Amino acid sequence: MTLTAPTTATGSTLLTVDRSRAGDYQRSLATLGHRLPLGWDATGWRCRVAGYDLLLATPRTLSALGWFLMAEDLQLGRRVHQAHREAARTVAVEFAAATGAEAPSLVGHGLDSAHQPWLHTHLVYGALAAGDDGFVPLDRERVEEQADLHIFGCHLLVRRAVTELVRELGLGWAPPAYDGSCEVSELPARVLQAVEEPCRPLSEIVARRLE
């Protein structure tokens, strides 16, 4: 069974956390044992924004492949998960450097709203950065611009890390979507069945659960 080129991107996106959603994020981070990122502005008094959530998601077919391999060969399956984790950590550092943001809180998940495999990580940044005269708002246009660039870069990092594995398994890559992501092609039906149920887009999931 061959997967055709995707018509939509992975779901990776930048979410702006305004004052009305700040409390949801704060409660979710606390429940999950994560700290609030430095520069988080719960009141949004400086720029009407508490922070930013850079959501990085792997292609769903790659997540399905990783899940399937975990059951068949733990070491092979870990290569997919490790590729996603390392790419997210790299982007976390580079995005902060490019925008002037402070270090983020990282929250990772392996499932979507239908409890199917979908590796994704929230990089939660504060809207303020430390300056010589105290905290100042990040340049929102620059944050948005860099988000697109780093989402594209994240997909390149993941694909570079697992391309050898994909080839070893006799699989390939479908043409890229606009965000730089590529679905895995030539996957057998039993693997694709792991992600066949509809699920909510990651960007629409309630922030208080940071799913």
N, C-alpha and C positions, 0 to 999 in steps of 0.2 A: 504494500500500500504506500503510495507516494504522496507526500504532502505538497500541495502547490504553494506558490509564493504567498506570504501573508498579505492581507489587505489592510491590516492595522498593525501598529507598533506594539511593543510589549506591555505597555502600561506604565513605563518609567515616565516620571513627570516631576515637576516642581509644584508643591502645594504651598500656598501662602497661608500662614496661620494668623488669622486676625484675632482681635480681642474676644469675639464671641466663641471662638474655638480653643482659646488658650487653656481654659480650665480643663477641657477634655484631654488635651495633650499632657498637662501637668499630672492629672490623676492617673493616666495610663502609664506614663513613665515611672511614676512612683510605685504603682502596682507591680510593674515588671522589674523593679529594682534598679532603675536607671536614674541618673541625676539629670537635672535640668541643665541644658547647655549654658555656658557662660555667655552673657549678652542677651539672655531671654528677657523679653519685656512684656510681662503678663498684662499690663495696663495699656500697652500700645501708645503711651502718651507722647513718645518722640516721633513715631512715624506711622501710627495706627496699625502696626504689625508687631505681633509678639515674636515671631520667628518664621523659619522656613523648613519645610519637610521635603528633602530631595529623595524621591522614591525611586529605587533602582530595582528593576525586575528582570529576570532572565527570560528568554523565550520559553513559552510553555512546553514546547516539545523537548527542549533541553532539560527542563525540570523533570518531565516525565521520564526521559532517558536516565537521568541520575537516580530517580526513585526506583526504576526497574532494576538498574545495576546494583543498587544497595541490597536488594533482595537476592540477587544472583551472585554477586562478587563484591563484597564490602569495600575492598580497596579501590576497585574501578569506580564504584558509585561515589566514593569520597572525592575523587578527582573533580567531579562536577561541582560538588558543594564547596570544595576548597577554592575552585576557580572563582566562584561567585563571591565568597567571603573576601578573598584577597583583592579582587577588583573593587569591591565596595570600600575596603579600607584604604586602598590607594586613592580612590576618588575623594574620599572624605578629607584626606590631607591636601590633595591638590586643589580641590574646590575651595577650601578655606584659604589657601594661599592666593588663589586667583581673585577672590572676592574681598579678602580682608576679614572674613568671618573668624570667630573663635572656633575651637574644636567642637565637633558635634557629639550628640549622643547617638549611638547606633543601635537600632532594634531590628533584628532579623527574624524572618519567618519562612517556613517551608511549605505552607498550604494556602490555598485560596479560600473564599467564603463557602465553597462547596466541599471543602476538605480534600481537595485534589492537589497534587504536587504543583507548586509554583513558588520557586525561590525568589524572595524579594527582601530588601532591606530599606528601612527608613533612616535617613541621615537627618537628624533634627538639629537645626542651627538656631542660635539666637539672632534677633534682628539688629542687634547692636554690636559694635566692635570697640575694643579698648583703644583709646587714643591718648595723646599727651594731656589733653584737658578733660579726661573722663570718657565715658562711652558715647559713641556717635552712631547714627543709623548707617547701615550698609546702603550702598547705591543699588536700589531695587532693579533698575534696568540692567546693571552689570550682573547682578545675581541671576536674573532670568536668562541673560545671554550665555553666561558661563554654565548654567544648568544644562542647556541644550548641548553645548560642546562636551561637557563631562558625561552626560548620558551616552552620547555617541562613543566617547572614549572608553566608557565602561564596557560597552558591548564588544569593542575591539579587544580589550584585555581578556574578557571571558573567552571569546572565540579563539584567541591566540593560545590560551592555556589548554583548551580541550580539543583543538583541531586534530592533533595527532591521535587522540583517543577515538574521535569520530571516524577517522580514516581506518584505524585498526579494526573497527566494528563493521566496516564496509558501508558506512553511511556517508552523507554529504550535507551540504548547506543549500538551502533555498536562497533565491535572490534577496538582498537586504531590503528591509522596510526603511521608511524615511528617518527613523531614529538610529539607524546603524545596526539594528538587530537582525539576526538571521535565524530562521527556524531550521531544525534538523530535518533533512529529507530522507526518504527511503526507510522510515521507521516501520516496523511491523505493526499490524493492527492491535495486537495485545498491549503494546506500549501506548499507542495513541488513545486506547480506551481509558487510560488513566486520567485523561484531561478532556473527555468528551462532554461532560456535563456543563451546562451554562453556569457562570458565576458572575458576581458583581465586579465591575471594573475596580481595580485597586484604589483609584482616586476617589471613588464614591463611598468607600467603606468608612464607617464612623470612626473619627479620630480617637475616641476614648479607648478603643481597643487596639489601635495601631496594628491592625491585622496585616 
